Every structure is written in structure tokens, then in C-alpha cells.
Amino acid sequence: MSQAYEDSEPLRGPHVIEYPFRRSCGPVLGRFFTGLRDGKLIGIRSKTAGVLVPPAEYDAQTAEELDEFVDVGPGGEVVSYSWVSKPREQQPLAHPFAYALVQLDGADTPMVQVVDAGSEEAMKTGMRVTARWSDEATGMITDLSFVPIDGEA
């Protein structure tokens, strides 16, 4: 390598990663997120998979458009979970919690969401949970978390 290259500074250039646009959710997910804002859980009926939560626009097996909305929950059952003992700053809760697959009452598929069980010992597969809504709903998935139903924790 020549001396000129060894003594030179590397080239640098600013690079900003941003997404300066807004995405429309469309009529299916838009209805789901509006339901979250309003404190309701909404799924959609599929002929092949039952009630899907969150709702999908099309049936994954038949590609049929889906449009039969169904109210579900607010209670459900923990199907599986992973305990977060040391939450990071960007995670939804500042204290330990679980990410869980929660199958809502009236749904045939589970959804991933936060369960605030209080302790790892209180968390278990098969436990009943109910929706807890944020005080200032914005129509985002972070409006929702689950807590054990009295007597479960």
C-alpha cells in the first residue's frame, strides 16, 4: 500500500435513515386499530382457519378476501410465553413482563402481546388473562396489554 493511502483519513458522508411517509392500514387493519383505540378487540372470520386475530385481509390458504368482522375477548388464555426479566428502554414496560401468545375468547388463532403478570412465578401456560387498556389510547398495538384475571396470579 502506498504512503498516500496510509496517511489519508477515510471518506465520511452523512447518512440519515428515515421514513418520511405515512402508511394507510386499509379497511381491515384500520378497523382493528380503531377497535384498539376504542377499547375493543376485533378479529375476522376465515372459512379455513376460523377467527383470526389480528385480522387478515385474505385467507392464507384460498386467497379469498375476508370481510366478516367478529368481536373477540377481552379475556383469553396464555398459549405460550417468554419472560423478559430485564426490559430494555424501548420495550413496552419498564419492569419485568412476558411476551405471550394469547388466544382470545372467540378467536381460533393466538396473538402476540404483553402480559403484565407481576412476577415470573405468576406467569404460566393456560392462565386466563384479560385486556388492560392504556389511559390515553392512540389506536396502536401499545394501547393493549394483558393482566391475569383475579385469582390466576
C-alpha positions in Angstrom: 0.0 0.0 0.0 1.4 3.4 -0.8 2.2 6.0 1.8 -0.5 8.4 0.4 -3.3 5.9 1.3 -1.9 5.1 4.7 -1.8 8.8 5.8 -5.2 9.8 4.5 -8.4 10.0 6.5 -11.3 7.7 5.5 -14.1 9.4 3.5 -17.2 10.1 5.5 -20.6 11.2 4.5 -23.8 11.8 6.4 -26.5 9.2 6.1 -29.9 9.6 7.7 -32.3 6.7 7.9 -35.8 7.9 7.9 -39.2 7.0 6.5 -40.9 10.4 5.7 -44.3 8.9 4.8 -47.4 7.6 6.4 -48.8 4.2 5.5 -52.5 3.6 5.4 -53.6 0.4 7.2 -56.5 -0.2 4.9 -60.1 -1.2 5.8 -59.2 -4.5 7.7 -56.2 -3.5 9.9 -57.7 0.0 10.1 -60.8 -1.4 11.8 -58.6 -3.5 14.1 -56.6 -0.4 15.2 -59.7 1.7 15.6 -61.0 -1.0 17.8 -57.9 -0.8 19.9 -58.4 2.9 20.2 -62.0 2.3 21.3 -61.1 -0.5 23.8 -62.4 -3.3 21.6 -60.7 -6.4 20.1 -61.7 -7.4 16.6 -61.0 -10.4 14.6 -62.1 -11.6 11.2 -63.7 -15.0 10.1 -62.0 -17.2 7.6 -63.6 -20.4 6.2 -60.3 -22.3 6.6 -58.8 -21.0 9.8 -61.7 -19.8 11.9 -61.5 -16.3 13.6 -58.1 -14.7 13.0 -56.7 -12.1 15.4 -55.3 -9.7 14.4 -57.5 -9.8 11.3 -56.0 -10.6 7.8 -57.3 -9.2 4.5 -57.1 -12.5 2.7 -57.4 -16.2 3.6 -53.8 -17.7 3.6 -55.0 -21.0 2.0 -57.6 -19.9 -0.5 -56.6 -16.2 -1.2 -60.3 -15.4 -0.6 -60.9 -11.8 0.5 -62.1 -11.7 4.2 -64.7 -9.3 5.4 -66.7 -10.8 8.3 -65.5 -9.0 11.4 -66.0 -10.6 14.8 -65.7 -9.1 18.3 -63.4 -11.2 20.5 -62.1 -11.2 24.1 -61.5 -9.2 26.2 -60.4 -12.3 28.0 -58.2 -15.1 26.7 -55.7 -17.9 27.6 -51.9 -17.8 27.5 -50.8 -20.5 25.0 -47.1 -19.9 25.4 -44.8 -17.1 26.7 -41.3 -15.8 27.1 -40.3 -13.9 30.3 -38.4 -10.7 30.0 -36.6 -10.2 33.3 -34.5 -7.2 32.3 -36.6 -5.0 29.9 -34.7 -2.6 27.6 -35.6 1.0 27.3 -37.5 0.5 24.0 -39.7 -2.3 25.4 -43.3 -1.6 26.4 -42.9 -2.0 30.2 -40.1 -0.8 32.4 -40.5 -3.7 34.8 -40.3 -7.5 34.1 -43.1 -8.9 31.9 -43.9 -11.6 29.4 -44.4 -11.6 25.7 -47.1 -14.2 25.3 -49.3 -15.9 22.7 -52.8 -15.1 23.9 -55.7 -16.9 22.4 -58.7 -14.5 22.9 -62.1 -15.8 23.7 -63.9 -16.3 20.4 -60.7 -16.5 18.4 -59.1 -19.5 16.8 -55.6 -18.1 16.5 -53.4 -16.6 19.2 -51.9 -13.1 19.0 -48.5 -12.0 20.5 -48.9 -9.4 23.2 -47.5 -8.2 26.5 -48.7 -9.8 29.8 -48.0 -7.9 32.9 -48.2 -10.8 35.4 -46.2 -9.1 38.2 -43.6 -11.9 38.5 -42.3 -14.8 36.6 -43.7 -17.2 39.2 -47.2 -15.8 38.5 -46.9 -16.5 34.7 -48.0 -19.9 33.4 -49.3 -21.5 30.2 -53.1 -21.9 30.4 -53.6 -18.9 32.7 -56.6 -16.7 32.0 -55.9 -13.0 31.2 -57.9 -10.0 30.3 -57.3 -6.9 28.3 -55.8 -3.8 30.0 -56.1 -0.6 28.0 -53.8 2.4 28.2 -55.2 5.6 29.7 -54.6 7.6 26.5 -55.5 5.3 23.6 -54.0 6.2 20.2 -55.1 3.3 18.0 -51.8 1.5 18.3 -50.9 -2.0 19.5 -49.3 -0.4 22.5 -52.8 0.6 23.7 -53.2 -3.0 24.8 -51.6 -5.3 27.3 -53.0 -8.2 29.3 -53.1 -8.9 33.0 -54.1 -12.1 34.9 -57.7 -12.4 35.8 -58.2 -12.2 39.6 -57.2 -15.5 41.2 -54.9 -16.5 38.4 -51.7 -14.8 39.5 
